[in-house]
Amino acid sequence: MGIFNNVFGGNSDKKSKPEKKSYLNWIPLNSIDQLEIIEKQSETEAVLIFKHSTRCGISSMVIKQFENLFLEEHQNLKVYYLDLLSYRNISDEVGYKFQIMHQSPQLIVVKNGVSVHNTSHYDITQTNLSRFI
């Protein structure tokens, strides 16, 4: 029964691995009106926008690696999550408002109403988040 339980997750008699605490607090970006809020917030702090395609394998891998970049010191960063498939019109407006070309996945950092950092695909995982605290 041990192998069967291990394969199908029935190993309740064994100690579970402790879950890693997440310091990333996603803010759903699902309204064009939120872009004005982002612009206003960016006057006092950096605001991040993560554009994600739920159908893209690369995007799925990158978002997991991006989440792992967050340490306790990054917990107060404002990070908006944009589901590209559900909100393509918002993605288009992000590109227009902050003068950046669409990519997916993509990380955009807004400070003082302008994009100060823009990266995509696996380059996202090389971002030094501490620069934006």
C-alpha positions in Angstrom: 0.0 0.0 0.0 3.0 2.3 0.6 3.8 2.8 -3.1 0.2 3.3 -4.0 -0.2 5.9 -1.3 2.9 7.7 -2.3 1.9 7.9 -6.0 -1.6 9.1 -5.2 -0.9 11.4 -2.3 -2.3 9.2 0.5 0.8 9.5 2.7 -0.9 11.3 5.6 1.1 9.2 8.1 4.3 10.8 7.0 5.4 14.3 7.9 4.6 16.9 5.2 7.2 19.3 3.9 6.7 22.7 5.4 5.3 25.1 2.9 7.5 28.0 1.9 6.0 31.3 3.0 5.1 33.5 0.1 6.1 37.2 0.3 4.3 38.1 -2.9 0.9 39.6 -2.6 -0.7 39.7 -6.0 -3.2 42.4 -6.8 -5.5 41.4 -9.6 -5.4 43.9 -12.5 -8.9 43.5 -14.1 -10.0 47.1 -14.8 -8.6 49.8 -17.1 -9.5 52.2 -14.2 -6.8 50.6 -12.1 -4.1 52.0 -14.5 -4.8 55.4 -13.0 -4.4 54.0 -9.5 -1.1 52.4 -10.6 0.1 55.7 -12.0 -0.8 57.5 -8.8 0.8 54.8 -6.6 4.0 55.0 -8.7 4.5 58.6 -7.5 5.6 57.3 -4.1 6.8 53.8 -4.8 7.6 51.4 -7.6 4.6 49.4 -8.9 5.1 46.1 -10.8 2.8 44.7 -13.4 3.2 41.0 -14.3 1.5 40.1 -17.6 0.8 36.3 -17.7 -0.7 34.0 -20.3 -2.4 31.1 -18.7 -2.0 29.0 -21.8 1.7 29.5 -22.3 4.1 27.0 -20.9 7.0 29.5 -20.7 4.7 31.9 -18.8 3.7 29.2 -16.3 7.3 28.4 -15.6 8.4 32.0 -15.3 5.6 33.0 -13.0 6.6 30.2 -10.5 10.3 31.3 -10.7 9.2 35.0 -10.3 7.2 34.1 -7.1 10.3 32.5 -5.7 12.3 35.7 -6.1 10.3 37.4 -3.3 12.0 37.5 0.0 10.7 39.1 3.2 12.2 42.4 2.3 10.0 42.5 -0.9 6.7 41.8 0.8 5.5 45.4 0.6 6.1 45.7 -3.2 2.9 46.4 -5.1 2.6 43.7 -7.7 -0.4 43.6 -10.1 -1.2 40.4 -11.9 -2.7 40.7 -15.4 -4.3 37.6 -17.0 -3.7 38.4 -20.7 -6.3 36.0 -22.0 -9.1 37.5 -19.9 -8.1 41.1 -20.1 -6.3 41.7 -23.5 -7.8 45.2 -23.7 -6.1 46.1 -20.4 -2.8 44.7 -21.7 -3.2 46.9 -24.8 -3.8 49.9 -22.7 -0.8 49.1 -20.5 1.4 49.2 -23.6 -0.1 52.4 -24.8 0.0 54.2 -21.4 3.5 53.2 -20.5 4.9 53.1 -24.1 6.1 49.5 -24.1 5.7 46.7 -26.7 3.6 43.7 -25.7 5.4 40.6 -24.6 4.2 37.5 -22.7 5.1 36.9 -20.0 6.3 40.4 -19.2 7.3 42.4 -16.1 6.8 46.1 -16.1 8.0 48.4 -13.3 6.3 51.8 -13.1 7.8 54.7 -11.2 6.6 58.3 -11.4 4.1 57.4 -14.0 6.6 55.9 -16.5 8.0 52.4 -17.2 11.5 52.3 -15.6 12.0 48.6 -16.1 10.6 46.2 -18.7 11.6 42.6 -19.3 10.1 39.5 -20.6 10.3 35.7 -20.7 13.1 34.1 -18.7 14.8 37.5 -18.2 12.1 38.2 -15.7 13.7 35.7 -13.3 17.0 37.7 -13.3 15.3 40.9 -12.0 16.8 42.3 -8.9 13.6 43.2 -6.9 15.6 45.0 -4.2 16.2 47.8 -6.8 12.5 48.7 -6.5 12.1 48.9 -2.7 
